[in-house]
Amino acid sequence: MPAYDRLPLDPGLAAYYARLNAELGPLPPNPSAALRRERIEEVGRREARPYPSSLAVSDHYLALPGRELPVRLYRPASAAPTGLLVFFHGGGWVIGSLASHDRLAAELAHGSGVAIASVHYRRAPETPFPAPATTRPPRCQGWPNSRLRWDATPAGWASAATVPAGISPSPRRGPRATAAARGSASSC
């Protein structure tokens, strides 16, 4: 057993998971992707809150060869955003959606003053790996701001590490992330 499997959960997180299990019931052993998706969507619905009045939220679709890419844009309405963070929801390339991570993306935009473009990637098993990790547009032309940063939720840093941006997955780590924040990355 890896050492991280023996680490105790944060008490607040353990209480949150216990509450969810009490309300929703535990998942069966080896749940299907469909059942796991239903669960995370239900959790997202339970966590939903009205958007702050200082936040403008709009849905968009980027046209890509042979498909469209759903994107939800969260813009702080009170002032011009200081940048744009492209956000890939958690879910290990299998579960999660714009809706399941809506509250998190809204809170990121509201609390940071940065516009958030939440991207819904193609998911396995319908789209096997590595296709979900190649969801991003070849070039991010047409985004509201050229100062792009790529990020992913820490639901699995292995997933975040495969974000095909050529940039560190955290906007605060590494020289390439700093270069991207200045707008000098060769691609987003």
MDTraj code that builds the backbone (N, CA, C; nanometers):
import mdtraj as md
import numpy as np

residues = "MET PRO ALA TYR ASP ARG LEU PRO LEU ASP PRO GLY LEU ALA ALA TYR TYR ALA ARG LEU ASN ALA GLU LEU GLY PRO LEU PRO PRO ASN PRO SER ALA ALA LEU ARG ARG GLU ARG ILE GLU GLU VAL GLY ARG ARG GLU ALA ARG PRO TYR PRO SER SER LEU ALA VAL SER ASP HIS TYR LEU ALA LEU PRO GLY ARG GLU LEU PRO VAL ARG LEU TYR ARG PRO ALA SER ALA ALA PRO THR GLY LEU LEU VAL PHE PHE HIS GLY GLY GLY TRP VAL ILE GLY SER LEU ALA SER HIS ASP ARG LEU ALA ALA GLU LEU ALA HIS GLY SER GLY VAL ALA ILE ALA SER VAL HIS TYR ARG ARG ALA PRO GLU THR PRO PHE PRO ALA PRO ALA THR THR ARG PRO PRO ARG CYS GLN GLY TRP PRO ASN SER ARG LEU ARG TRP ASP ALA THR PRO ALA GLY TRP ALA SER ALA ALA THR VAL PRO ALA GLY ILE SER PRO SER PRO ARG ARG GLY PRO ARG ALA THR ALA ALA ALA ARG GLY SER ALA SER SER CYS".split()
xyz = np.array([
    [0.0841, -0.1181, 0.0000],
    [0.0000, 0.0000, 0.0000],
    [0.0887, 0.1246, 0.0000],
    [0.0645, 0.2195, -0.0949],
    [0.1452, 0.3419, -0.0952],
    [0.1256, 0.4209, 0.0332],
    [0.2275, 0.4964, 0.0695],
    [0.2234, 0.5715, 0.1951],
    [0.1085, 0.6708, 0.1993],
    [0.0737, 0.7317, 0.0854],
    [-0.0330, 0.8319, 0.0887],
    [-0.1687, 0.7707, 0.1213],
    [-0.1867, 0.6410, 0.1007],
    [-0.3124, 0.5749, 0.1357],
    [-0.3316, 0.5637, 0.2863],
    [-0.2240, 0.5783, 0.3631],
    [-0.2329, 0.5661, 0.5084],
    [-0.2437, 0.7009, 0.5776],
    [-0.2373, 0.8098, 0.5025],
    [-0.2464, 0.9416, 0.5639],
    [-0.3907, 0.9700, 0.6029],
    [-0.4112, 1.0297, 0.7196],
    [-0.5487, 1.0612, 0.7600],
    [-0.6027, 1.1778, 0.6774],
    [-0.7335, 1.1755, 0.6551],
    [-0.7987, 1.2868, 0.5882],
    [-0.8061, 1.4056, 0.6819],
    [-0.8037, 1.5239, 0.6269],
    [-0.8301, 1.6442, 0.7029],
    [-0.9651, 1.6255, 0.7721],
    [-0.9775, 1.6604, 0.9000],
    [-1.1046, 1.6385, 0.9716],
    [-1.2250, 1.7048, 0.9041],
    [-1.2070, 1.8235, 0.8498],
    [-1.3170, 1.8907, 0.7809],
    [-1.3596, 1.8172, 0.6557],
    [-1.2616, 1.7669, 0.5801],
    [-1.2916, 1.6906, 0.4597],
    [-1.3544, 1.5561, 0.4945],
    [-1.3062, 1.4925, 0.6002],
    [-1.3646, 1.3656, 0.6444],
    [-1.5109, 1.3858, 0.6842],
    [-1.5405, 1.4948, 0.7536],
    [-1.6786, 1.5244, 0.7938],
    [-1.7661, 1.5511, 0.6718],
    [-1.7114, 1.6206, 0.5724],
    [-1.7846, 1.6485, 0.4484],
    [-1.8195, 1.5181, 0.3771],
    [-1.7218, 1.4284, 0.3630],
    [-1.7467, 1.2992, 0.2972],
    [-1.8460, 1.2151, 0.3768],
    [-1.8358, 1.2184, 0.5091],
    [-1.9306, 1.1435, 0.5931],
    [-2.0719, 1.1971, 0.5742],
    [-2.0855, 1.3298, 0.5659],
    [-2.2177, 1.3898, 0.5438],
    [-2.2734, 1.3484, 0.4080],
    [-2.1892, 1.3527, 0.3038],
    [-2.2362, 1.3112, 0.1707],
    [-2.2792, 1.1647, 0.1696],
    [-2.1998, 1.0789, 0.2320],
    [-2.2364, 0.9366, 0.2370],
    [-2.3657, 0.9155, 0.3142],
    [-2.3871, 0.9925, 0.4210],
    [-2.5112, 0.9796, 0.4979],
    [-2.6309, 1.0267, 0.4155],
    [-2.6127, 1.1338, 0.3390],
    [-2.7229, 1.1888, 0.2598],
    [-2.7489, 1.1083, 0.1320],
    [-2.6444, 1.0662, 0.0655],
    [-2.6577, 1.0023, -0.0656],
    [-2.6411, 0.8506, -0.0621],
    [-2.5884, 0.7994, 0.0465],
    [-2.5563, 0.6570, 0.0532],
    [-2.4216, 0.6313, -0.0123],
    [-2.3525, 0.5289, 0.0327],
    [-2.2207, 0.5001, -0.0257],
    [-2.2351, 0.4443, -0.1671],
    [-2.1329, 0.4671, -0.2466],
    [-2.1287, 0.4066, -0.3799],
    [-2.0974, 0.2584, -0.3654],
    [-2.1468, 0.1760, -0.4564],
    [-2.1120, 0.0341, -0.4506],
    [-1.9649, 0.0146, -0.4870],
    [-1.9083, -0.1003, -0.4561],
    [-1.7698, -0.1272, -0.4981],
    [-1.7599, -0.1207, -0.6507],
    [-1.6533, -0.0642, -0.6995],
    [-1.6268, -0.0534, -0.8430],
    [-1.7438, 0.0076, -0.9211],
    [-1.7866, 0.1286, -0.8857],
    [-1.8997, 0.1891, -0.9563],
    [-1.8628, 0.2217, -1.1008],
    [-1.9610, 0.2158, -1.1873],
    [-1.9398, 0.2481, -1.3285],
    [-1.9125, 0.3976, -1.3437],
    [-1.8593, 0.4338, -1.4603],
    [-1.8367, 0.5752, -1.4896],
    [-1.9696, 0.6500, -1.4854],
    [-2.0755, 0.5896, -1.5362],
    [-2.2067, 0.6546, -1.5374],
    [-2.2555, 0.6815, -1.3951],
    [-2.2389, 0.5868, -1.3057],
    [-2.2832, 0.6049, -1.1676],
    [-2.1984, 0.7106, -1.0976],
    [-2.0688, 0.7101, -1.1228],
    [-1.9806, 0.8110, -1.0637],
    [-2.0151, 0.9500, -1.1164],
    [-2.0515, 0.9596, -1.2446],
    [-2.0921, 1.0885, -1.3018],
    [-2.2211, 1.1374, -1.2373],
    [-2.3180, 1.0463, -1.2202],
    [-2.4433, 1.0844, -1.1544],
    [-2.4151, 1.1403, -1.0153],
    [-2.3253, 1.0763, -0.9432],
    [-2.2942, 1.1188, -0.8058],
    [-2.2303, 1.2574, -0.8051],
    [-2.1317, 1.2809, -0.8890],
    [-2.0642, 1.4112, -0.8850],
    [-2.1576, 1.5220, -0.9320],
    [-2.2490, 1.4896, -1.0243],
    [-2.3475, 1.5899, -1.0681],
    [-2.4439, 1.6222, -0.9538],
    [-2.4844, 1.5216, -0.8785],
    [-2.5730, 1.5441, -0.7639],
    [-2.5020, 1.6282, -0.6584],
    [-2.3772, 1.6002, -0.6324],
    [-2.3008, 1.6803, -0.5369],
    [-2.2934, 1.8245, -0.5867],
    [-2.2686, 1.8432, -0.7165],
    [-2.2650, 1.9778, -0.7739],
    [-2.3971, 2.0513, -0.7554],
    [-2.5094, 1.9810, -0.7765],
    [-2.6416, 2.0433, -0.7557],
    [-2.6605, 2.0833, -0.6095],
    [-2.6169, 1.9987, -0.5171],
    [-2.6323, 2.0286, -0.3751],
    [-2.5442, 2.1456, -0.3312],
    [-2.4320, 2.1632, -0.3975],
    [-2.3393, 2.2710, -0.3624],
    [-2.3684, 2.4004, -0.4379],
    [-2.4618, 2.3995, -0.5301],
    [-2.4912, 2.5172, -0.6127],
    [-2.5380, 2.6338, -0.5264],
    [-2.4947, 2.7512, -0.5637],
    [-2.5355, 2.8752, -0.4972],
    [-2.5584, 2.9792, -0.6071],
    [-2.6375, 3.0810, -0.5799],
    [-2.6504, 3.1896, -0.6787],
    [-2.5140, 3.2549, -0.7012],
    [-2.4922, 3.3001, -0.8232],
    [-2.3667, 3.3701, -0.8521],
    [-2.3669, 3.5054, -0.7818],
    [-2.2497, 3.5506, -0.7386],
    [-2.2425, 3.6868, -0.6844],
    [-2.2863, 3.7873, -0.7913],
    [-2.3479, 3.8955, -0.7511],
    [-2.3943, 3.9953, -0.8483],
    [-2.2783, 4.0599, -0.9232],
    [-2.1585, 4.0504, -0.8677],
    [-2.0411, 4.1092, -0.9331],
    [-1.9754, 4.0146, -1.0329],
    [-2.0456, 3.9077, -1.0707],
    [-1.9880, 3.8083, -1.1604],
    [-2.0800, 3.7869, -1.2800],
    [-2.0260, 3.7992, -1.4001],
    [-2.1014, 3.7717, -1.5227],
    [-2.0625, 3.6324, -1.5708],
    [-2.1614, 3.5458, -1.5943],
    [-2.1363, 3.4081, -1.6349],
    [-2.2068, 3.3837, -1.7673],
    [-2.1345, 3.3254, -1.8632],
    [-2.1934, 3.2974, -1.9944],
    [-2.1347, 3.1688, -2.0510],
    [-2.2179, 3.0962, -2.1249],
    [-2.1753, 2.9716, -2.1897],
    [-2.1407, 2.9976, -2.3350],
    [-2.0353, 2.9305, -2.3810],
    [-1.9868, 2.9468, -2.5173],
    [-1.9479, 2.8108, -2.5727],
    [-1.9295, 2.8058, -2.7025],
    [-1.8791, 2.6856, -2.7700],
    [-1.7696, 2.7286, -2.8655],
    [-1.6542, 2.6667, -2.8519],
    [-1.5458, 2.6909, -2.9458],
    [-1.5538, 2.5865, -3.0549],
    [-1.5545, 2.6304, -3.1793],
    [-1.5589, 2.5375, -3.2922],
    [-1.4192, 2.4805, -3.3149],
    [-1.4098, 2.3498, -3.3083],
    [-1.2859, 2.2775, -3.3358],
    [-1.3131, 2.1819, -3.4507],
    [-1.2111, 2.1324, -3.5164],
    [-1.2346, 2.0387, -3.6266],
    [-1.3188, 1.9186, -3.5820],
    [-1.4385, 1.9058, -3.6373],
    [-1.5248, 1.7916, -3.6113],
    [-1.6011, 1.7947, -3.4808],
    [-1.5919, 1.9014, -3.4027],
    [-1.6616, 1.9053, -3.2744],
    [-1.6657, 2.0471, -3.2209],
    [-1.7438, 2.0653, -3.1171],
    [-1.7477, 2.1917, -3.0448],
    [-1.7012, 2.1677, -2.9021],
    [-1.6355, 2.2668, -2.8462],
    [-1.5817, 2.2575, -2.7113],
    [-1.6625, 2.3491, -2.6197],
    [-1.7422, 2.2928, -2.5256],
    [-1.8189, 2.3772, -2.4330],
    [-1.7259, 2.4481, -2.3344],
    [-1.7492, 2.5770, -2.3161],
    [-1.6705, 2.6593, -2.2250],
    [-1.7665, 2.7510, -2.1503],
    [-1.7513, 2.7585, -2.0195],
    [-1.8284, 2.8537, -1.9389],
    [-1.7315, 2.9617, -1.8929],
    [-1.7644, 3.0866, -1.9245],
    [-1.6787, 3.1996, -1.8916],
    [-1.7350, 3.2732, -1.7707],
    [-1.6495, 3.2924, -1.6708],
    [-1.6833, 3.3652, -1.5486],
    [-1.5999, 3.4928, -1.5491],
    [-1.6667, 3.6069, -1.5585],
    [-1.5953, 3.7348, -1.5638],
    [-1.6359, 3.8219, -1.4460],
    [-1.5371, 3.8682, -1.3692],
    [-1.5695, 3.9665, -1.2655],
    [-1.6257, 4.0907, -1.3342],
    [-1.7484, 4.1295, -1.2996],
    [-1.8156, 4.2389, -1.3690],
    [-1.7778, 4.3757, -1.3141],
    [-1.7240, 4.3814, -1.1936],
    [-1.6971, 4.5097, -1.1295],
    [-1.5762, 4.5818, -1.1874],
    [-1.4832, 4.5097, -1.2441],
    [-1.3627, 4.5703, -1.2995],
    [-1.3114, 4.4825, -1.4124],
    [-1.2232, 4.5376, -1.4917],
    [-1.1637, 4.4584, -1.5990],
    [-1.0812, 4.3457, -1.5369],
    [-1.1025, 4.2203, -1.5813],
    [-1.0228, 4.1109, -1.5257],
    [-0.8737, 4.1340, -1.5511],
    [-0.7921, 4.0863, -1.4602],
    [-0.6475, 4.1028, -1.4726],
    [-0.5842, 3.9925, -1.5554],
    [-0.6608, 3.8969, -1.6001],
    [-0.6095, 3.7878, -1.6813],
    [-0.7186, 3.6851, -1.7018],
    [-0.6807, 3.5752, -1.7627],
    [-0.7736, 3.4656, -1.7877],
    [-0.7068, 3.3362, -1.7466],
    [-0.7744, 3.2588, -1.6632],
    [-0.7260, 3.1275, -1.6245],
    [-0.8136, 3.0249, -1.6936],
    [-0.7533, 2.9372, -1.7709],
    [-0.8267, 2.8295, -1.8370],
    [-0.8281, 2.7120, -1.7407],
    [-0.9480, 2.6700, -1.7004],
    [-0.9674, 2.5753, -1.5920],
    [-1.0259, 2.4453, -1.6456],
    [-0.9605, 2.3344, -1.6168],
    [-1.0127, 2.2019, -1.6487],
    [-1.0648, 2.1405, -1.5190],
    [-1.1941, 2.1083, -1.5156],
    [-1.2542, 2.0525, -1.3946],
    [-1.1893, 1.9206, -1.3582],
    [-1.2027, 1.8831, -1.2322],
    [-1.1520, 1.7557, -1.1846],
    [-1.2385, 1.6414, -1.2327],
    [-1.1890, 1.5218, -1.2154],
    [-1.2644, 1.4034, -1.2519],
    [-1.1809, 1.2976, -1.3207],
    [-1.0503, 1.3178, -1.3239],
    [-0.9610, 1.2152, -1.3779],
    [-0.9886, 1.1794, -1.5226],
    [-1.0370, 1.2728, -1.6025],
    [-1.0679, 1.2541, -1.7444],
    [-1.1878, 1.1612, -1.7652],
    [-1.2633, 1.1302, -1.6577],
    [-1.3764, 1.0368, -1.6679],
    [-1.5065, 1.1010, -1.6200],
    [-1.5040, 1.1691, -1.5062],
    [-1.6252, 1.2285, -1.4497],
    [-1.6052, 1.3790, -1.4389],
    [-1.7057, 1.4492, -1.3905],
    [-1.6978, 1.5933, -1.3746],
    [-1.7496, 1.6639, -1.4984],
    [-1.7895, 1.7898, -1.4795],
    [-1.8465, 1.8677, -1.5891],
    [-1.8409, 2.0154, -1.5534],
    [-1.8880, 2.0983, -1.6447],
    [-1.9006, 2.2402, -1.6137],
    [-1.9921, 2.2591, -1.4938],
    [-2.1010, 2.1825, -1.4891],
    [-2.1984, 2.1965, -1.3797],
    [-2.1427, 2.1473, -1.2463],
    [-2.0700, 2.0362, -1.2470],
    [-2.0210, 1.9817, -1.1200],
    [-1.9166, 2.0717, -1.0553],
    [-1.8469, 2.1513, -1.1343],
    [-1.7429, 2.2392, -1.0812],
    [-1.7795, 2.3868, -1.0969],
    [-1.9090, 2.4135, -1.1172],
    [-1.9564, 2.5501, -1.1389],
    [-1.9261, 2.6402, -1.0197],
    [-1.9580, 2.5944, -0.9011],
    [-1.9373, 2.6777, -0.7819],
    [-1.7895, 2.7084, -0.7618],
    [-1.7039, 2.6102, -0.7796],
    [-1.5602, 2.6314, -0.7625],
    [-1.5090, 2.7349, -0.8626],
    [-1.5466, 2.7204, -0.9892],
    [-1.5011, 2.8156, -1.0910],
    [-1.5525, 2.9561, -1.0610],
    [-1.6785, 2.9677, -1.0185],
    [-1.7353, 3.0982, -0.9857],
    [-1.6601, 3.1608, -0.8679],
    [-1.6302, 3.0808, -0.7663],
    [-1.5580, 3.1341, -0.6507],
    [-1.4157, 3.1749, -0.6873],
    [-1.3520, 3.0997, -0.7770],
    [-1.2183, 3.1387, -0.8232],
    [-1.2218, 3.2747, -0.8912],
    [-1.3179, 3.2940, -0.9814],
    [-1.3279, 3.4219, -1.0522],
    [-1.3623, 3.5352, -0.9569],
    [-1.4593, 3.5117, -0.8702],
    [-1.5040, 3.6160, -0.7774],
    [-1.3923, 3.6551, -0.6803],
    [-1.3218, 3.5575, -0.6277],
    [-1.2196, 3.5852, -0.5278],
    [-1.0879, 3.6352, -0.5831],
    [-1.0597, 3.6067, -0.7109],
    [-0.9291, 3.6426, -0.7665],
    [-0.9310, 3.7667, -0.8543],
    [-1.0472, 3.8011, -0.9088],
    [-1.0526, 3.9118, -1.0039],
    [-1.0050, 3.8726, -1.1423],
    [-0.9815, 3.7431, -1.1622],
    [-0.9355, 3.6911, -1.2900],
    [-1.0525, 3.6223, -1.3584],
    [-1.0659, 3.6415, -1.4900],
    [-1.1683, 3.5686, -1.5641],
    [-1.1301, 3.4209, -1.5671],
    [-1.2302, 3.3348, -1.5578],
    [-1.2080, 3.1903, -1.5608],
    [-1.2819, 3.1344, -1.6816],
    [-1.2114, 3.0608, -1.7662],
    [-1.2737, 2.9873, -1.8760],
    [-1.2721, 2.8406, -1.8345],
    [-1.3872, 2.7897, -1.7924],
    [-1.3985, 2.6510, -1.7485],
    [-1.4303, 2.5657, -1.8712],
    [-1.3432, 2.4713, -1.9008],
    [-1.3520, 2.3909, -2.0233],
    [-1.4054, 2.2521, -1.9903],
    [-1.5022, 2.2076, -2.0668],
    [-1.5513, 2.0701, -2.0516],
    [-1.4817, 1.9829, -2.1553],
    [-1.3912, 1.8985, -2.1101],
    [-1.3142, 1.8132, -2.1996],
    [-1.3900, 1.6851, -2.2326],
    [-1.3474, 1.6208, -2.3386],
    [-1.4027, 1.4896, -2.3728],
    [-1.3566, 1.3917, -2.2653],
    [-1.4440, 1.2957, -2.2298],
    [-1.4140, 1.2064, -2.1174],
    [-1.4120, 1.0606, -2.1624],
    [-1.3321, 0.9822, -2.0899],
    [-1.3321, 0.8371, -2.1072],
    [-1.4520, 0.7822, -2.0300],
    [-1.5030, 0.6692, -2.0595],
    [-1.4537, 0.5729, -2.1576],
    [-1.4994, 0.6009, -2.3006],
    [-1.5899, 0.6976, -2.3213],
    [-1.6355, 0.7263, -2.4573],
    [-1.5210, 0.7750, -2.5453],
    [-1.4322, 0.8519, -2.4872],
    [-1.3154, 0.9038, -2.5587],
    [-1.1922, 0.8597, -2.4807],
    [-1.1278, 0.7508, -2.5207],
    [-1.0146, 0.6977, -2.4437],
    [-0.8957, 0.7939, -2.4377],
    [-0.8207, 0.7816, -2.3270],
    [-0.6981, 0.8581, -2.3087],
    [-0.6019, 0.8244, -2.4226],
    [-0.5294, 0.9183, -2.4782],
    [-0.5014, 1.0531, -2.4306],
    [-0.5919, 1.1609, -2.4896],
    [-0.6957, 1.1241, -2.5649],
    [-0.7808, 1.2246, -2.6304],
    [-0.8354, 1.3295, -2.5337],
    [-0.8835, 1.2937, -2.4118],
    [-0.9334, 1.4000, -2.3236],
    [-0.8273, 1.5062, -2.2922],
    [-0.7027, 1.4663, -2.2834],
    [-0.5962, 1.5606, -2.2508],
    [-0.5593, 1.6492, -2.3693],
    [-0.6115, 1.6194, -2.4863],
    [-0.5819, 1.7007, -2.6045],
    [-0.7011, 1.7868, -2.6428],
    [-0.7900, 1.8111, -2.5484],
    [-0.9124, 1.8872, -2.5740],
    [-0.8852, 2.0310, -2.6140],
    [-0.7828, 2.0918, -2.5602],
    [-0.7636, 2.2349, -2.5797],
    [-0.7520, 2.2717, -2.7269],
    [-0.7937, 2.3939, -2.7613],
    [-0.7773, 2.4397, -2.8984],
    [-0.6295, 2.4478, -2.9333],
    [-0.5923, 2.4254, -3.0603],
    [-0.4513, 2.4320, -3.0977],
    [-0.3883, 2.5671, -3.0629],
    [-0.4602, 2.6725, -3.0800],
    [-0.4187, 2.8066, -3.0392],
    [-0.5385, 2.8708, -2.9724],
    [-0.5145, 2.9493, -2.8740],
    [-0.6258, 3.0082, -2.7987],
    [-0.6598, 3.1462, -2.8527],
    [-0.6765, 3.1564, -2.9819],
    [-0.7153, 3.2836, -3.0414],
    [-0.8623, 3.3083, -3.0120],
    [-0.8958, 3.4308, -2.9899],
    [-1.0339, 3.4658, -2.9654],
    [-1.0731, 3.4638, -2.8194],
    [-0.9826, 3.4217, -2.7294],
    [-1.0129, 3.4301, -2.5870],
    [-1.0142, 3.5765, -2.5481],
    [-1.0847, 3.6145, -2.4422],
    [-1.0996, 3.7553, -2.4070],
    [-0.9709, 3.8249, -2.3649],
    [-0.8657, 3.7537, -2.3398],
    [-0.7431, 3.8164, -2.2930],
    [-0.6275, 3.7275, -2.3359],
    [-0.5177, 3.7863, -2.3805],
    [-0.4055, 3.7058, -2.4280],
    [-0.3151, 3.6575, -2.3153],
    [-0.3384, 3.6999, -2.1918],
    [-0.2550, 3.6574, -2.0794],
    [-0.3118, 3.5297, -2.0211],
    [-0.2860, 3.4179, -2.0858],
    [-0.3488, 3.2915, -2.0493],
    [-0.2665, 3.2124, -1.9498],
    [-0.3365, 3.1421, -1.8630],
    [-0.2747, 3.0472, -1.7706],
    [-0.3571, 2.9202, -1.7784],
    [-0.2925, 2.8080, -1.7697],
    [-0.3633, 2.6794, -1.7676],
    [-0.3619, 2.6266, -1.6272],
    [-0.4705, 2.5659, -1.5862],
    [-0.4768, 2.5093, -1.4530],
    [-0.5719, 2.3910, -1.4555],
    [-0.5635, 2.3094, -1.3564],
    [-0.6537, 2.1950, -1.3409],
    [-0.6757, 2.1751, -1.1922],
    [-0.7889, 2.1189, -1.1561],
    [-0.8117, 2.0935, -1.0148],
    [-0.7166, 1.9843, -0.9681],
    [-0.6787, 1.9854, -0.8405],
    [-0.5840, 1.8867, -0.7907],
    [-0.6480, 1.7522, -0.7596],
    [-0.7510, 1.7139, -0.8350],
    [-0.8147, 1.5847, -0.8126],
    [-0.7185, 1.4726, -0.8484],
    [-0.6157, 1.5039, -0.9155],
    [-0.5118, 1.4081, -0.9500],
    [-0.4051, 1.4835, -1.0251],
    [-0.2910, 1.5065, -0.9614],
    [-0.1882, 1.5844, -1.0304],
    [-0.1365, 1.5114, -1.1527],
    [-0.1552, 1.3795, -1.1584],
    [-0.1169, 1.3094, -1.2811],
    [-0.2008, 1.3618, -1.3970],
    [-0.3285, 1.3886, -1.3708],
    [-0.4143, 1.4456, -1.4735],
    [-0.3683, 1.5864, -1.5082],
    [-0.3409, 1.6654, -1.4063],
    [-0.2988, 1.8029, -1.4318],
    [-0.1687, 1.8060, -1.5083],
    [-0.0806, 1.7121, -1.4794],
    [0.0484, 1.7119, -1.5467],
    [0.0361, 1.6813, -1.6948],
    [-0.0753, 1.6218, -1.7377],
    [-0.0904, 1.5893, -1.8787],
    [-0.1596, 1.7000, -1.9569],
    [-0.1953, 1.8117, -1.8909],
    [-0.2549, 1.9224, -1.9648],
    [-0.1558, 1.9629, -2.0726],
    [-0.1949, 1.9534, -2.1993],
    [-0.0990, 1.9682, -2.3087],
    [-0.0694, 2.1130, -2.3415],
    [-0.0253, 2.1886, -2.2438],
    [-0.0018, 2.3298, -2.2660],
    [0.1452, 2.3653, -2.2722],
    [0.2324, 2.2746, -2.2305],
    [0.3727, 2.3095, -2.2231],
    [0.3993, 2.4057, -2.1082],
    [0.3056, 2.4132, -2.0133],
    [0.3148, 2.5064, -1.9021],
    [0.2902, 2.4276, -1.7746],
    [0.3560, 2.4653, -1.6682],
    [0.3305, 2.4038, -1.5391],
    [0.1818, 2.4139, -1.5084],
    [0.1183, 2.3078, -1.4512],
    [-0.0252, 2.3126, -1.4270],
    [-0.0696, 2.4171, -1.3265],
    [0.0177, 2.4667, -1.2434],
    [-0.0204, 2.5700, -1.1479],
    [0.0259, 2.7056, -1.1991],
    [-0.0590, 2.8085, -1.1955],
    [-0.0168, 2.9379, -1.2454],
    [0.0885, 3.0050, -1.1586],
    [0.1187, 2.9479, -1.0429],
    [0.2162, 3.0104, -0.9542],
    [0.3481, 2.9353, -0.9483],
    [0.3638, 2.8337, -1.0295],
    [0.4849, 2.7526, -1.0199],
    [0.5568, 2.7497, -1.1538],
    [0.6866, 2.7589, -1.1495],
    [0.7690, 2.7340, -1.2659],
    [0.7842, 2.8538, -1.3574],
    [0.8977, 2.8603, -1.4277],
    [0.9252, 2.9742, -1.5151],
    [0.8308, 2.9807, -1.6350],
    [0.7864, 2.8659, -1.6854],
    [0.6973, 2.8711, -1.8010],
    [0.5614, 2.9264, -1.7616],
    [0.5150, 2.8974, -1.6401],
    [0.3880, 2.9546, -1.5942],
    [0.4012, 3.1057, -1.5819],
    [0.5171, 3.1526, -1.5337],
    [0.5409, 3.2966, -1.5235],
    [0.5441, 3.3594, -1.6614],
    [0.6092, 3.2930, -1.7558],
    [0.6133, 3.3446, -1.8931],
    [0.4726, 3.3514, -1.9510],
    [0.3904, 3.2507, -1.9223],
    [0.2533, 3.2507, -1.9739],
    [0.1747, 3.3665, -1.9140],
    [0.1973, 3.3951, -1.7863],
    [0.1253, 3.5047, -1.7220],
    [0.1611, 3.6383, -1.7862],
    [0.2849, 3.6485, -1.8407],
    [0.3255, 3.7725, -1.9088],
    [0.2775, 3.7731, -2.0536],
    [0.2189, 3.6623, -2.1000],
    [0.1705, 3.6582, -2.2370],
    [0.2756, 3.6179, -2.3365],
    [0.3853, 3.5589, -2.2912],
    [0.4929, 3.5275, -2.3844],
    [0.5039, 3.3804, -2.4170],
    [0.4051, 3.3009, -2.3755],
    [0.4097, 3.1595, -2.4090],
    [0.3819, 3.1434, -2.5584],
    [0.4451, 3.0453, -2.6210],
    [0.4281, 3.0278, -2.7646],
    [0.2912, 2.9726, -2.7992],
    [0.2318, 2.8998, -2.7090],
    [0.0950, 2.8507, -2.7308],
    [0.0275, 2.8442, -2.5956],
    [-0.1052, 2.8312, -2.5997],
    [-0.1755, 2.8178, -2.4727],
    [-0.2345, 2.6820, -2.4692],
])
top = md.Topology()
chain = top.add_chain()
for i, resn in enumerate(residues, 1):
    res = top.add_residue(resn, chain, resSeq=i)
    for name in ("N", "CA", "C"):
        top.add_atom(name, md.element.get_by_symbol(name[0]), res)
traj = md.Trajectory(xyz[None], top)
